Amino acid sequence: MRRARAAAGSKAAVADPEEDLLALRGEFPILATSTYLLSHSMGAMPQAVYGSLEAFADDWAQDGAEAWERWLPLILDWGNLVGRLLHAEKDSVIFHQNVSVLMAIAASCLRPTRRRNRVVYTTLNFPTNHYFWQVQPGIEVVRVASPDGITVPTEALTAALDERTLAVVVDHGIYVSGYLQDVGAIAAAAARCGAATIVDAYQTVGCVPIDVRAWGADFVLAGAHKWLCGGPGAAFLYARPDRLRAAEPALAGWMSHAAPFAFEERLRYADTAFRFAGGTPGMASLHAAIPGIRRVAEVHPERVRAKNVRQMNKVITLADARGLEVRSPRDASRRSGLVCLNFPGAEAATRELVRRRIFVDYRPGAGIRLSAHFYTTDAELETFFGALDEIRGAGGAGGAARGSKKR
Ligand SMILES: Cc1ncc(COP(=O)(O)O)c(C=O)c1O
């Protein structure tokens, strides 16, 4: 009996709860030839993308323009596939090429006045969001500073909202630290001021469970090339149902029409998220994104999240042991899927890591960014730290700090 209990408690007897996830590694060719810790930037490509693109090419090759019969409904089906990951209402998500264009489409639904022309965001938003609003005629930008380059206190952001605010632009996960913003609280504060909330969830969708209904934001935009393993050119916009029904995007096109192939003289907006579609969608990138999105939906963001939290906590422990500066929240509930590690010479070290096919990236001020997806092994994390020790020990990263003292 005692022996049986000891055996049950031994490592060999404990089933690995992540084993089924790691069994999926064979679906992603790059994992066989590299240490891949870059899903916060570009998720690994599923092998099934070849088949998906071939199916698209077959449609086009064999049916020409008749392929629209299948492609048009596929656009909303695709939106609903993504929508399930967001807990979005049916037909409330539209496909587009990228977040920059979607930001412009969402912005074109707002009507600034001389009294209400401020757009509020933080110094840590992704540049695409800064650049767009910086150059909008008649818009006054209010940038809320981060005290540490990592976090943005919710109170600081909400304190900047008032009756002059047209919109607040919230990056759910901050790209240079992984800090998670409290979208629900910010959207509620914005609504009290009569302002719209536009959320960029690119850094979190697929890795952090999202419920857009609970958030109550007006618009949520994101894309598929990070955690959704969907490749470039596949982004999407969600609009809250009341916002969707009322929206008259000034940035419209023939596909925004309720019946695009009727070629009517006057624009009648579609009842669905199609009203944000604008022009002809990039059907190749839409097809390429399907296998990745499906796979992540099947694995489920809750499981991606649980595994990611465990592994990124491990990364922080291993970084602390080496005295690296952790430029991400230590509290996992305030952190997206990535962790940033800084030290003198981090940029040069990144170049050397990538040369060795240990894929991570570098951002100024943040240091090395790395992350774990459902397919990431603990051994890959150890490979990363082993190589980093070697590079820093060899002084190969510009005299990087050594030893285990915290700095
Ligand atoms: C937070 C965030 N938003 C947006 C993007 C991409 O913007 P776009 O789709 O316009 O290229 C990225 C990175 O690629 C990002 O990290």
The ligand as an SDF file (V2000), in Angstrom:
LIG
                    3D

 16 16  0  0  0  0  0  0  0  0999 V2000
   -0.6120   46.0780  -30.2380 C   0  0  0  0  0  0  0  0  0  0  0  0
   -0.4030   45.9450  -31.7170 C   0  0  0  0  0  0  0  0  0  0  0  0
   -1.2890   46.5030  -32.5640 N   0  0  0  0  0  0  0  0  0  0  0  0
   -1.1520   46.4030  -33.8970 C   0  0  0  0  0  0  0  0  0  0  0  0
   -0.0910   45.7250  -34.4490 C   0  0  0  0  0  0  0  0  0  0  0  0
    0.0100   45.6310  -35.9380 C   0  0  0  0  0  0  0  0  0  0  0  0
   -0.6590   46.6860  -36.6010 O   0  0  0  0  0  0  0  0  0  0  0  0
   -1.0290   46.5480  -38.1300 P   0  0  0  0  0  0  0  0  0  0  0  0
   -2.0260   45.4430  -38.2460 O   0  0  0  0  0  0  0  0  0  0  0  0
   -1.5590   47.8520  -38.5410 O   0  0  0  0  0  0  0  0  0  0  0  0
    0.2260   46.2030  -38.8650 O   0  0  0  0  0  0  0  0  0  0  0  0
    0.8710   45.1380  -33.6060 C   0  0  0  0  0  0  0  0  0  0  0  0
    2.0400   44.3920  -34.1060 C   0  0  0  0  0  0  0  0  0  0  0  0
    2.1940   43.9100  -35.1770 O   0  0  0  0  0  0  0  0  0  0  0  0
    0.7060   45.2550  -32.2120 C   0  0  0  0  0  0  0  0  0  0  0  0
    1.5830   44.6960  -31.3620 O   0  0  0  0  0  0  0  0  0  0  0  0
  1  2  1  0
  2  3  1  0
  2 15  2  0
  3  4  2  0
  4  5  1  0
  5  6  1  0
  5 12  2  0
  6  7  1  0
  7  8  1  0
  8  9  2  0
  8 10  1  0
  8 11  1  0
 12 13  1  0
 12 15  1  0
 13 14  2  0
 15 16  1  0
M  END
$$$$
